[in-house]
Amino acid sequence: MKPAGGAILPPFFDFAVQRIYRSGQAAIPGRQERKVDDMILTGCCLCKSVTLSAEALPRLQACHCSMCRKWVGGPFMAVPCTGAVFEGSVKRYQSSDGFERGFCAECGSSLYFHPQGSDLHGIPYGLFDDQPNLPFKAEFFIEQKPACYSFSDETRKMTGEEFETKFRSG
């Protein structure tokens, strides 16, 4: 699925993209419409030198790809968000073609995964001040998940190949 502007989105944003781009709201610059289920969340990094606010889509998603596991030390448990604002010393790293990750320049906390050219950010659940009881909806790169852990929730599971087919094909 491609949003306006032609950016290709990663699997993490699968459900968020379906909601945003079907409705035509929230991710379009200048639009003020908000869905009832959207929520503004605030948070900070470990050392509190970076603060953030974002409009969270009400779901929790996990990525098991080897890059995410190296980045956060386990599955990347994140909330898809739009309108994210980060204040403080944020370092950016282009982890792959079209995608960047942000981290605190002081303490190294992981701050976001972001498909460049979109308004979407995958923000780690643990950064938020208030951690609402969000439904766990999806797991990505399921074939890269180590056998030493599993989740009991019923989720949509997508392989890396499914990711490539859905998000990388023209």
DOVEXVO-560823 format. One record per residue: residue number from 1; x, y, z of N, C-alpha, C, CB in turn. Coordinates in nm, 4 decimals. Last residue first. Glycine has a CB too. Example, Ala and Ser with C-alpha at 12.3 -4.5 7.8 and 13.67 -1.06 7.14 Angstrom:
BEGIN
    nr       n.c1       n.c2       n.c3      ca.c1      ca.c2      ca.c3       c.c1       c.c2       c.c3      cb.c1      cb.c2      cb.c3
     2     1.2850    -0.2250     0.7080     1.3670    -0.1060     0.7140     1.2900     0.0030     0.7870     1.4084    -0.0598     0.5725
     1     1.3190    -0.5690     0.7800     1.2300    -0.4500     0.7800     1.3200    -0.3300     0.7800     1.1308    -0.4473     0.9046
end
This chain:
BEGIN
    nr       n.c1       n.c2       n.c3      ca.c1      ca.c2      ca.c3       c.c1       c.c2       c.c3      cb.c1      cb.c2      cb.c3
   170     0.6206    -0.2374    -0.6689     0.5721    -0.1138    -0.7293     0.4263    -0.1055    -0.7365     0.6255    -0.0974    -0.8623
   169     0.6853    -0.3824    -0.3480     0.6579    -0.3952    -0.4917     0.5923    -0.2677    -0.5422     0.5673    -0.5182    -0.5209
   168     0.7095    -0.3444    -0.0783     0.8238    -0.3080    -0.1618     0.7958    -0.3190    -0.3111     0.9409    -0.3944    -0.1271
   167     0.4796    -0.4283     0.0588     0.5311    -0.2929     0.0770     0.6442    -0.2514    -0.0161     0.5770    -0.2784     0.2143
   166     0.3972    -0.6930    -0.0121     0.2984    -0.5872     0.0174     0.3560    -0.4462     0.0128     0.2381    -0.6107     0.1534
   165     0.6343    -0.8363    -0.0563     0.5273    -0.8347    -0.1552     0.4337    -0.7166    -0.1346     0.4488    -0.9644    -0.1497
   164     0.7743    -0.7892     0.1838     0.8300    -0.7492     0.0547     0.7227    -0.7386    -0.0527     0.9367    -0.8478     0.0110
   163     0.5911    -0.9063     0.3696     0.6282    -0.7652     0.3778     0.6796    -0.7153     0.2431     0.7347    -0.7436     0.4867
   162     0.6059    -1.1678     0.2875     0.4781    -1.0968     0.2750     0.5000    -0.9459     0.2822     0.3797    -1.1417     0.3854
   161     0.8714    -1.2107     0.3623     0.8328    -1.2219     0.2210     0.7004    -1.1508     0.1959     0.8223    -1.3700     0.1789
   160     0.8554    -1.1836     0.6401     0.9351    -1.0881     0.5634     0.8995    -1.0910     0.4162     1.0828    -1.1164     0.5810
   159     0.5114    -1.2457     0.7424     0.6512    -1.2834     0.7193     0.7246    -1.1712     0.6462     0.6598    -1.4151     0.6382
   158     0.2842    -1.1530     0.9929     0.3291    -1.1316     0.8563     0.4768    -1.1702     0.8461     0.3068    -0.9837     0.8128
   157    -0.0031    -1.2109     1.1826     0.1399    -1.2392     1.1674     0.1784    -1.2276     1.0206     0.1750    -1.3805     1.2221
   156    -0.2229    -1.0669     1.4057    -0.1965    -1.0893     1.2643    -0.0456    -1.1074     1.2526    -0.2498    -0.9697     1.1733
   155    -0.2608    -1.2456     1.7179    -0.2258    -1.1290     1.6369    -0.2204    -1.1672     1.4899    -0.0908    -1.0696     1.6818
   154    -0.3555    -1.3334     2.0288    -0.3811    -1.3672     1.8889    -0.3567    -1.2407     1.8082    -0.5279    -1.4228     1.8671
   153    -0.1115    -1.3417     2.2898    -0.2189    -1.2735     2.2178    -0.2337    -1.3295     2.0761    -0.1922    -1.1221     2.2125
   152     0.1184    -1.4549     2.3878    -0.0043    -1.5328     2.3992    -0.1200    -1.4698     2.3222    -0.0422    -1.5482     2.5449
   151     0.4317    -1.4658     2.2215     0.3254    -1.3880     2.2833     0.1979    -1.4707     2.2852     0.3033    -1.2543     2.2084
   150     0.7556    -1.6040     2.2925     0.6336    -1.5962     2.2126     0.5311    -1.5160     2.2917     0.5788    -1.7391     2.1768
   149     1.1050    -1.6942     2.2772     0.9928    -1.6180     2.3314     0.8741    -1.6281     2.2370     1.0320    -1.4701     2.3539
   148     1.2915    -1.8570     2.1500     1.2977    -1.8448     2.2961     1.1876    -1.7580     2.3565     1.4304    -1.7889     2.3355
   147     1.2989    -1.8566     1.8769     1.2107    -1.9549     1.9410     1.2026    -1.9362     2.0927     1.2588    -2.0959     1.9096
   146     1.2960    -1.5280     1.7275     1.3651    -1.6384     1.7941     1.2648    -1.7300     1.8653     1.4689    -1.5841     1.8949
   145     1.1548    -1.4351     1.4239     1.1352    -1.4361     1.5688     1.2111    -1.5537     1.6287     0.9840    -1.4440     1.6047
   144     1.1582    -1.4466     1.1549     1.2842    -1.4090     1.2187     1.2734    -1.4073     1.3716     1.3287    -1.2722     1.1687
   143     0.9012    -1.4955     1.0811     0.9971    -1.6051     1.0612     1.1336    -1.5725     1.1206     1.0119    -1.6361     0.9125
   142     0.7741    -1.2510     1.1226     0.7506    -1.3587     1.2177     0.8506    -1.4732     1.2028     0.6103    -1.4114     1.2013
   141     0.7699    -0.9851     1.0444     0.8919    -1.0648     1.0264     0.8885    -1.1838     1.1217     1.0199    -0.9783     1.0507
   140     0.5365    -0.8687     1.2950     0.5965    -0.8660     1.1624     0.7320    -0.9363     1.1616     0.6116    -0.7219     1.1142
   139     0.2220    -0.8788     1.4461     0.3637    -0.9141     1.4574     0.4186    -0.9254     1.3159     0.3847    -1.0485     1.5385
   138    -0.0536    -0.6889     1.5857     0.0224    -0.7487     1.4753     0.1665    -0.7778     1.5136     0.0197    -0.6572     1.3545
   137    -0.2050    -0.5986     1.8161    -0.2700    -0.6326     1.6899    -0.1852    -0.7113     1.5914    -0.3145    -0.5098     1.6248
   136    -0.2970    -0.5544     2.1339    -0.1813    -0.6034     2.0590    -0.2343    -0.6630     1.9293    -0.0980    -0.7097     2.1419
   135    -0.4672    -0.2654     2.2457    -0.4748    -0.4024     2.1955    -0.3510    -0.4363     2.1126    -0.6022    -0.4220     2.1114
   134    -0.3423    -0.0827     2.5279    -0.3698    -0.0917     2.3849    -0.3797    -0.2372     2.3409    -0.2612    -0.0194     2.3045
   133    -0.3832     0.0708     2.7932    -0.3970    -0.0713     2.7636    -0.4392    -0.0865     2.6172    -0.5008    -0.1394     2.8597
   132    -0.1449     0.3414     2.7980    -0.2802     0.2866     2.7937    -0.2786     0.1382     2.7572    -0.3659     0.3645     2.6935
   131     0.0735     0.4795     2.9759     0.0780     0.3631     2.8888    -0.0587     0.2957     2.8892     0.1890     0.2639     2.9337
   130     0.1988     0.7959     2.9942     0.0807     0.7151     3.0243     0.0823     0.6001     2.9253    -0.0539     0.7991     3.0150
   129     0.4514     0.8473     2.8769     0.4260     0.8730     3.0185     0.3079     0.7896     3.0674     0.3991     1.0229     3.0424
   128     0.6212     0.6286     2.6474     0.5062     0.7138     2.6805     0.4861     0.7247     2.8313     0.3791     0.6590     2.6151
   127     0.8225     0.4482     2.6020     0.8583     0.5898     2.6123     0.7434     0.6770     2.6622     0.9048     0.6405     2.4782
   126     0.7230     0.1893     2.5637     0.7768     0.2260     2.6944     0.8152     0.3722     2.7104     0.8946     0.1436     2.7223
   125     0.6612     0.1687     2.2886     0.5547     0.1793     2.3883     0.6063     0.2316     2.5226     0.4885     0.0436     2.4080
   124     0.8399     0.3476     2.0462     0.8403     0.2421     2.1479     0.7381     0.2695     2.2585     0.9801     0.2282     2.2085
   123     0.6701     0.4423     1.7547     0.7331     0.4900     1.8782     0.7258     0.3793     1.9832     0.6639     0.6206     1.9303
   122     0.6853     0.4840     1.4268     0.6647     0.3761     1.5227     0.7415     0.4142     1.6478     0.7114     0.2362     1.4658
   121     0.5315     0.7415     1.2492     0.6454     0.7032     1.3324     0.6022     0.5848     1.4178     0.6951     0.8231     1.4218
   120     0.4205     0.9041     0.9514     0.4119     0.7948     1.0475     0.5431     0.7712     1.1206     0.3694     0.6684     0.9778
   119     0.4191     1.0765     0.7458     0.3971     1.1356     0.8777     0.3941     1.0284     0.9868     0.2662     1.2154     0.8789
   118     0.6800     1.0209     0.5008     0.5459     1.0013     0.5564     0.5384     1.0709     0.6917     0.5118     0.8493     0.5700
   117     0.9382     1.0501     0.4233     0.8371     1.0961     0.3304     0.6947     1.0716     0.3784     0.8569     1.0301     0.1992
   116     1.0689     0.7546     0.5711     1.0896     0.8908     0.5239     0.9840     0.9260     0.4201     1.2311     0.9074     0.4651
   115     0.9314     0.5826     0.8281     0.9465     0.5775     0.6823     0.9557     0.7213     0.6308     0.8263     0.5001     0.6143
   114     1.0875     0.5393     1.1363     1.0134     0.6334     1.0523     1.0383     0.6084     0.9040     1.0514     0.7766     1.0876
   113     1.0944     0.4652     1.4735     1.1211     0.4091     1.3412     1.0324     0.4889     1.2475     1.0922     0.2510     1.3332
   112     1.2237     0.6271     1.7711     1.1251     0.6013     1.6666     1.1845     0.5253     1.5486     1.0656     0.7317     1.6184
   111     1.4006     0.6096     1.9944     1.2883     0.7031     1.9942     1.1827     0.6723     1.8891     1.3390     0.8416     1.9731
   110     1.6084     0.4437     2.2189     1.5417     0.4343     2.0895     1.4169     0.5212     2.0939     1.5059     0.2860     2.0543
   109     1.8536     0.6189     2.4086     1.7206     0.5571     2.4021     1.6679     0.5557     2.2589     1.6220     0.6318     2.4938
   108     2.0988     0.7454     2.4435     2.0890     0.6394     2.3437     1.9537     0.5716     2.3347     2.1904     0.5378     2.3716
   107     2.1469     0.9664     2.5989     2.1387     0.8358     2.6662     2.1253     0.7180     2.5700     2.0218     0.8352     2.7609
   106     2.2026     1.1746     2.3978     2.2622     1.1710     2.5314     2.2646     1.0301     2.5904     2.1862     1.2638     2.6243
   105     2.0623     1.1501     2.1644     2.2069     1.1695     2.1525     2.2771     1.1616     2.2878     2.2363     1.3036     2.0871
   104     1.8126     0.9111     2.1230     1.8596     1.0235     2.2033     2.0118     1.0314     2.1939     1.8140     1.0092     2.3516
   103     1.7239     0.8249     1.7833     1.7636     0.7904     1.9198     1.8139     0.9140     1.9907     1.8715     0.6803     1.9203
   102     1.5436     0.6981     1.5040     1.5908     0.8084     1.5861     1.6252     0.7598     1.7249     1.4864     0.9189     1.5932
   101     1.5803     0.5648     1.1794     1.5541     0.5413     1.3210     1.6110     0.6603     1.3972     1.6169     0.4050     1.3706
   100     1.4323     0.5603     0.8514     1.5294     0.6056     0.9503     1.4821     0.5689     1.0902     1.5521     0.7577     0.9392
    99     1.4097     0.4498     0.5151     1.3661     0.4386     0.6539     1.4750     0.4873     0.7476     1.3279     0.2939     0.6874
    98     1.5101     0.4491     0.2565     1.3796     0.5083     0.2805     1.3312     0.5055     0.4236     1.2818     0.4414     0.1979
    97     1.7121     0.1780     0.3003     1.6669     0.2719     0.1984     1.5245     0.3202     0.2275     1.6736     0.2070     0.0596
    96     1.7899     0.1744     0.6522     1.7741     0.1097     0.5221     1.7160     0.2129     0.4263     1.6821    -0.0181     0.5315
    95     1.8567     0.3516     0.8519     1.8839     0.2095     0.8717     1.8683     0.1273     0.7445     1.7930     0.1549     0.9775
    94     1.9846     0.6439     0.9095     1.9118     0.5810     0.7997     1.9482     0.4329     0.7999     1.9456     0.6485     0.6610
    93     1.9426     0.7958     1.2138     2.0226     0.6968     1.1444     1.9379     0.6345     1.0339     2.0752     0.5886     1.2425
    92     1.9672     1.0887     1.4142     1.8953     1.0086     1.3155     1.9920     0.9153     1.2448     1.8230     1.0989     1.2134
    91     1.9345     1.2114     1.7425     2.0236     1.1661     1.6350     1.9414     1.0769     1.5439     2.1504     1.0899     1.6913
    90     1.8101     1.4816     1.9201     1.7754     1.3576     1.8514     1.8779     1.3304     1.7418     1.6319     1.3649     1.7921
    89     1.7878     1.6633     2.1809     1.8989     1.6196     2.0976     1.8726     1.4817     2.0372     2.0278     1.6174     2.1788
    88     1.4613     1.8169     2.1663     1.5835     1.7767     2.2334     1.6851     1.7278     2.1324     1.5551     1.6686     2.3372
    87     1.1462     1.6959     2.0814     1.2248     1.8127     2.1207     1.3443     1.7649     2.2013     1.1391     1.9145     2.2027
    86     0.9359     1.5753     1.8330     1.0439     1.5418     1.9252     1.1217     1.6688     1.9544     1.1371     1.4308     1.8666
    85     0.6154     1.4952     1.7413     0.7057     1.6083     1.7625     0.8061     1.5669     1.8686     0.6276     1.7384     1.8051
    84     0.4064     1.3269     1.5123     0.5051     1.3188     1.6206     0.5946     1.4422     1.6223     0.5908     1.1919     1.6060
    83     0.1854     1.2799     1.3434     0.2046     1.4113     1.4047     0.3063     1.4130     1.5168     0.0753     1.4614     1.4566
    82     0.1076     0.9403     1.4353     0.1186     1.0475     1.3380     0.1441     1.1773     1.4149    -0.0105     1.0577     1.2487
    81     0.2179     0.6069     1.5213     0.1748     0.7424     1.5542     0.1859     0.8345     1.4331     0.2575     0.7978     1.6704
    80     0.2028     0.2796     1.6478     0.2090     0.3637     1.5287     0.1479     0.5009     1.5601     0.1348     0.2962     1.4091
    79     0.3975     0.1680     1.9099     0.2666     0.2237     1.8782     0.2828     0.3065     1.7512     0.2095     0.3103     1.9973
    78     0.5933    -0.1331     1.9575     0.5722     0.0081     1.9295     0.4277     0.0402     1.8974     0.6596     0.0513     1.8160
    77     0.8466    -0.3326     2.0260     0.7075    -0.3149     2.0655     0.6751    -0.1665     2.0544     0.6813    -0.3686     2.2109
    76     1.0655    -0.5207     1.8726     1.0338    -0.3777     1.8771     0.8839    -0.3643     1.9018     1.0768    -0.3043     1.7439
    75     1.2138    -0.7828     2.0628     1.1155    -0.7386     1.9639     1.0857    -0.5901     1.9830     0.9852    -0.8220     1.9746
    74     1.5459    -0.6785     2.1596     1.4352    -0.7746     2.1612     1.3352    -0.7332     2.0558     1.3679    -0.7826     2.3018
    73     1.7170    -0.4633     2.1445     1.7526    -0.5750     2.2308     1.6454    -0.6812     2.2444     1.7861    -0.5243     2.3643
    72     1.6771    -0.2608     1.9641     1.6147    -0.2467     2.0958     1.6429    -0.3628     2.1906     1.4671    -0.2320     2.0795
    71     1.8489    -0.3268     1.7450     1.8261    -0.1877     1.7836     1.7731    -0.1741     1.9252     1.7301    -0.1229     1.6879
    70     1.8288    -0.5997     1.7082     1.9598    -0.5415     1.7429     1.9427    -0.4016     1.8008     2.0521    -0.5364     1.6188
    69     1.5567    -0.6122     1.6416     1.6041    -0.6791     1.7629     1.7424    -0.6300     1.8044     1.6072    -0.8299     1.7418
    68     1.5543    -0.4693     1.3997     1.4826    -0.4160     1.5165     1.5325    -0.4802     1.6454     1.3313    -0.4388     1.5017
    67     1.7099    -0.6492     1.2458     1.7529    -0.5104     1.2644     1.6840    -0.4488     1.3864     1.7228    -0.4269     1.1379
    66     1.5655    -0.8869     1.2415     1.6951    -0.8849     1.3100     1.7431    -0.7418     1.3353     1.7995    -0.9611     1.2278
    65     1.2153    -0.8455     1.3186     1.3275    -0.8499     1.2244     1.4598    -0.8342     1.3006     1.3131    -0.7383     1.1161
    64     0.9847    -0.8394     1.4654     1.0843    -0.9375     1.5056     1.2051    -0.9388     1.4128     1.0223    -1.0746     1.5104
    63     0.7765    -0.5923     1.5901     0.8579    -0.6339     1.4761     0.9690    -0.7245     1.5297     0.9172    -0.5094     1.3985
    62     0.4431    -0.5458     1.7027     0.5791    -0.5925     1.7293     0.6481    -0.6277     1.5988     0.5780    -0.7142     1.8241
    61     0.2061    -0.3004     1.8176     0.2559    -0.3911     1.7152     0.4005    -0.4274     1.7474     0.2446    -0.3274     1.5736
    60    -0.0957    -0.1806     1.9492     0.0436    -0.2129     1.9758     0.0853    -0.3162     1.8728     0.0647    -0.2654     2.1225
    59    -0.3247     0.0888     1.8978    -0.2811    -0.0497     1.8794    -0.1340    -0.0606     1.9141    -0.3066    -0.0979     1.7341
    58    -0.4629     0.3537     1.8162    -0.4849     0.2665     1.9320    -0.4534     0.1193     1.9069    -0.6265     0.2785     1.9765
    57    -0.2193     0.5842     1.7273    -0.3262     0.4996     1.6765    -0.3426     0.3875     1.7784    -0.2948     0.4438     1.5309
    56    -0.1387     0.8928     1.8788    -0.1234     0.7473     1.8741    -0.2454     0.6819     1.8115    -0.1001     0.6910     2.0145
    55     0.0192     1.1714     1.8067    -0.1162     1.1184     1.7989    -0.1044     0.9678     1.7768    -0.1994     1.1877     1.6841
    54     0.2711     1.2808     2.0362     0.2278     1.2220     1.9099     0.0833     1.1770     1.9204     0.3180     1.1038     1.8706
    53     0.5603     1.4232     2.1771     0.4153     1.4119     2.1773     0.3764     1.3606     2.0392     0.3448     1.5498     2.2113
    52     0.8603     1.4070     2.3756     0.7825     1.3839     2.2545     0.6347     1.3934     2.2816     0.8152     1.2491     2.1952
    51     1.1936     1.4999     2.4683     1.0524     1.4815     2.4988     0.9779     1.4644     2.3673     0.9953     1.6019     2.5811
    50     1.5141     1.4307     2.5723     1.4258     1.4347     2.4556     1.2844     1.4092     2.5046     1.4684     1.3295     2.3463
    49     1.6167     1.4157     2.8244     1.6614     1.5286     2.7421     1.5846     1.5367     2.6109     1.8109     1.5173     2.7137
    48     1.5550     1.2012     2.9891     1.4578     1.3108     2.9808     1.5073     1.4305     2.9008     1.4212     1.3561     3.1188
    47     1.6912     0.9669     2.9866     1.7533     1.0790     3.0582     1.6670     1.2053     3.0572     1.8886     1.1101     2.9973
    46     1.5070     0.8043     2.8383     1.5525     0.7657     2.9715     1.6096     0.8834     3.0514     1.6568     0.6571     2.9599
    45     1.2683     1.0261     2.6734     1.3718     0.9227     2.6749     1.4136     0.8944     2.8198     1.4950     0.9663     2.5892
    44     0.9110     1.0692     2.7061     1.0493     1.1156     2.7036     1.1431     0.9958     2.7000     1.0798     1.2051     2.8260
    43     0.5748     1.1739     2.6144     0.6738     1.0885     2.6762     0.8117     1.1488     2.6691     0.6735     0.9536     2.6116
    42     0.2231     1.1690     2.5369     0.3499     1.2378     2.5581     0.4465     1.1408     2.6244     0.3311     1.3663     2.6446
    41    -0.0418     1.1275     2.3003     0.0407     1.0755     2.4093     0.1696     1.1564     2.4173     0.0716     0.9242     2.3890
    40    -0.3639     1.1663     2.1948    -0.2352     1.2339     2.2019    -0.1618     1.1794     2.3237    -0.2520     1.3902     2.2099
    39    -0.5484     0.9310     2.0065    -0.5150     0.9884     2.1355    -0.3780     1.0544     2.1275    -0.5178     0.8807     2.2461
    38    -0.8367     0.8211     1.8216    -0.7010     0.8726     1.8268    -0.6754     0.9343     1.9637    -0.6770     0.9759     1.7146
    37    -1.1053     0.7566     1.8121    -1.0149     0.6611     1.8755    -0.8688     0.7054     1.8774    -1.0250     0.5299     1.8059
    36    -1.2301     0.9638     1.6730    -1.2537     0.9528     1.8166    -1.1512     0.8618     1.8834    -1.3944     0.9008     1.8428
    35    -1.0152     1.1302     1.4420    -1.1083     1.0224     1.4736    -1.1199     1.0127     1.6253    -1.0613     0.8862     1.4115
    34    -1.0002     1.4645     1.3379    -0.9457     1.3592     1.4229    -1.0538     1.2543     1.4426    -0.8962     1.4159     1.5602
    33    -0.9126     1.7213     1.1119    -1.0054     1.6178     1.1540    -0.9341     1.5125     1.2371    -1.0724     1.5535     1.0329
    32    -0.7358     1.9036     1.0122    -0.7589     1.9082     1.1561    -0.8498     1.7961     1.2048    -0.8182     2.0411     1.1939
    31    -0.4757     1.9075     0.7769    -0.6092     1.8594     0.8106    -0.6233     1.8569     0.9619    -0.6354     1.7183     0.7500
    30    -0.2103     1.9739     0.7334    -0.3090     2.0811     0.7327    -0.4498     2.0370     0.7690    -0.3115     2.1444     0.5992
    29    -0.1131     1.6690     0.5776    -0.0771     1.7978     0.6379    -0.1898     1.8998     0.6260     0.0491     1.8528     0.5725
    28    -0.2615     1.3716     0.6599    -0.2552     1.4703     0.5526    -0.2267     1.6059     0.6149    -0.3875     1.4730     0.4694
    27    -0.3050     1.1935     0.8568    -0.1694     1.1993     0.8030    -0.1554     1.3021     0.6914    -0.1284     1.0632     0.7521
    26    -0.5835     1.2579     0.9313    -0.4744     1.2486     1.0289    -0.3355     1.2609     0.9683    -0.4838     1.1192     1.1017
    25    -0.7595     1.1040     0.6538    -0.7432     1.1971     0.7638    -0.6154     1.1709     0.8409    -0.8618     1.1896     0.8564
    24    -0.8434     0.9173     0.4766    -0.7926     1.0433     0.4216    -0.7678     1.1465     0.5292    -0.8892     1.0988     0.3199
    23    -0.9318     0.6673     0.5370    -1.0128     0.7793     0.5845    -0.9694     0.9107     0.5223    -1.0053     0.7892     0.7355
    22    -0.7353     0.5132     0.4210    -0.8735     0.4916     0.3807    -0.9584     0.6121     0.4187    -0.9297     0.3638     0.4450
    21    -0.5098     0.6065     0.5518    -0.5244     0.6363     0.4107    -0.6605     0.6003     0.3549    -0.4199     0.5656     0.3340
    20    -0.5525     0.5265     0.8240    -0.5258     0.6644     0.7861    -0.5589     0.6907     0.6397    -0.3809     0.6985     0.8129
    19    -0.6015     0.2465     0.8148    -0.6954     0.3393     0.8764    -0.6759     0.4809     0.8268    -0.6815     0.3357     1.0260
    18    -0.3759     0.1438     0.6804    -0.5098     0.1136     0.6321    -0.6098     0.2141     0.6865    -0.5504    -0.0283     0.6712
    17    -0.1695     0.2387     0.8441    -0.1827     0.2885     0.7085    -0.3226     0.2623     0.6557    -0.0786     0.2245     0.6172
    16    -0.2052     0.0865     1.0752    -0.2150     0.2315     1.0810    -0.2397     0.2883     0.9427    -0.0883     0.2918     1.1415
    15    -0.1539    -0.1705     0.9837    -0.2875    -0.1372     1.0279    -0.3082     0.0140     1.0340    -0.3143    -0.1995     1.1634
    14     0.1263    -0.1346     0.8917     0.0207    -0.1976     0.8149    -0.1183    -0.1518     0.8577     0.0311    -0.3468     0.8273
    13     0.3609    -0.0430     0.9982     0.2520     0.0513     0.9837     0.1316    -0.0048     0.9104     0.3004     0.1716     0.9132
    12     0.5447    -0.2477     0.9901     0.5025    -0.1990     1.1202     0.3765    -0.1151     1.1099     0.6132    -0.1187     1.1846
    11     0.6227    -0.2825     0.7270     0.5146    -0.3639     0.7803     0.4616    -0.3141     0.9126     0.5601    -0.5040     0.7956
    10     0.6724     0.0503     0.5794     0.7169    -0.0785     0.6321     0.6011    -0.1543     0.6943     0.8281    -0.0589     0.7351
     9     0.5642     0.2094     0.2738     0.5651     0.1994     0.4189     0.6042     0.0602     0.4648     0.4295     0.2361     0.4750
     8     0.6834     0.4188     0.0276     0.6513     0.2806     0.0608     0.6670     0.2647     0.2104     0.7420     0.1798    -0.0169
     7     0.5448     0.7171    -0.1056     0.6369     0.6521    -0.0114     0.5900     0.5102     0.0158     0.6469     0.7323     0.1213
     6     0.3713     0.8591    -0.2769     0.4398     0.7412    -0.3268     0.5353     0.6742    -0.2303     0.5128     0.7768    -0.4461
     5     0.2065     1.0656    -0.2222     0.3474     1.0985    -0.2347     0.4304     0.9786    -0.2748     0.3989     1.1551    -0.1059
     4    -0.0151     0.8857    -0.0165     0.0072     0.9991    -0.1055     0.1546     1.0322    -0.1084    -0.0751     1.1217    -0.0613
     3     0.0999     0.5437     0.0357     0.0277     0.6651     0.0703     0.0516     0.7721    -0.0353     0.0699     0.7159     0.2090
     2     0.0588     0.2186    -0.0857     0.1378     0.3408    -0.0928     0.0520     0.4603    -0.0550     0.1972     0.3594    -0.2334
     1     0.0842    -0.1168     0.0000     0.0000     0.0000     0.0000     0.0887     0.1232     0.0000    -0.0958    -0.0002     0.1208
end
